[in-house]
C-alpha cells in the first residue's frame, strides 16, 4: 500500500476513534494533515481575536520545512497510537 493510501486510510480512521483526543493531540493532527496535504504554511496569521485559528496556524507553522511524506507518516503513526 502506498504512503498516500495509508495516509487516506488514517484520515478515515481518525473519524472513527473510540474517544476524542485531547486538544493538543487534535492540534498536532491538524498540523500534520495540513503539512502532509499542502506543504509549508503560506497563509497569513489570523487576527488576535481568532484564538483557535491562531493556534492552528502556529501548529502548522512549526512544521515548516518538514516534507509532505514525513508529515503523512507521522500522521499515520499518531492515528495508530490513538487506536
Phi and psi in degrees as a GROMACS rama.xvg file:
@    title "Ramachandran Plot"
@    xaxis  label "Phi"
@    yaxis  label "Psi"
@TYPE xy
-72.1478  162.009  UNK-2
-59.8173  -41.4438  UNK-3
-62.0573  -42.6012  UNK-4
-65.3762  -41.3494  UNK-5
-63.5339  -40.2779  UNK-6
-62.894  -47.2392  UNK-7
-61.7849  -36.7378  UNK-8
-66.2457  -41.8239  UNK-9
-63.3435  -38.2677  UNK-10
-62.5917  -44.5886  UNK-11
-63.5002  -42.5321  UNK-12
-63.1742  -31.6073  UNK-13
-62.6807  -26.6998  UNK-14
-81.5172  -8.93095  UNK-15
-116.029  16.5065  UNK-16
-62.4124  144.984  UNK-17
-65.9659  -33.1281  UNK-18
-137.004  153.064  UNK-19
-72.4403  129.246  UNK-20
-65.6691  161.22  UNK-21
-69.061  167.327  UNK-22
-60.2688  -38.051  UNK-23
-63.4019  -40.5022  UNK-24
-69.2535  -40.7738  UNK-25
-60.2815  -40.382  UNK-26
-64.2321  -41.3712  UNK-27
-64.4839  -43.5205  UNK-28
-60.5752  -43.699  UNK-29
-58.5153  -49.8984  UNK-30
-63.479  -43.7534  UNK-31
-64.3048  -38.9883  UNK-32
-61.5488  -49.2984  UNK-33
-62.7354  -43.2142  UNK-34
-65.5115  -38.306  UNK-35
-71.7612  -28.6569  UNK-36
-100.978  -29.3704  UNK-37
-119.628  -13.2809  UNK-38
82.6908  -156.127  UNK-39
-58.7602  145.75  UNK-40
-68.7876  116.827  UNK-41
-114.462  9.16148  UNK-42
-86.527  161.657  UNK-43
-82.635  150.895  UNK-44
-67.4389  132.16  UNK-45
-62.3971  160.161  UNK-46
-66.2616  166.037  UNK-47
-57.3973  -33.1236  UNK-48
-80.2041  -14.1635  UNK-49
-93.6548  78.3382  UNK-50
-62.9556  -44.0202  UNK-51
-65.8277  -46.1008  UNK-52
-59.213  -40.8226  UNK-53
-66.7231  -40.7541  UNK-54
-63.2942  -44.5018  UNK-55
-63.4737  -45.1459  UNK-56
-59.922  -46.6363  UNK-57
-64.1109  -42.0141  UNK-58
-61.6526  -42.268  UNK-59
-68.615  -41.3565  UNK-60
-60.0759  -35.046  UNK-61
-63.3225  -20.4925  UNK-62
-91.9485  4.27434  UNK-63
-52.2884  131.345  UNK-64
96.7057  -17.5204  UNK-65
-75.1248  134.692  UNK-66
-67.7907  156.394  UNK-67
-63.2969  -37.236  UNK-68
-63.6128  -43.2164  UNK-69
-60.523  -45.5216  UNK-70
-64.0583  -41.8933  UNK-71
-60.9704  -44.6246  UNK-72
-65.0991  -40.4958  UNK-73
-64.8796  -37.8122  UNK-74
-62.4184  -47.4808  UNK-75
-58.6577  -46.957  UNK-76
-62.7496  -41.1206  UNK-77
-65.7215  -42.6166  UNK-78
-62.8324  -41.025  UNK-79
-60.973  -39.6133  UNK-80
-66.0661  -31.616  UNK-81
-80.3537  -16.9552  UNK-82
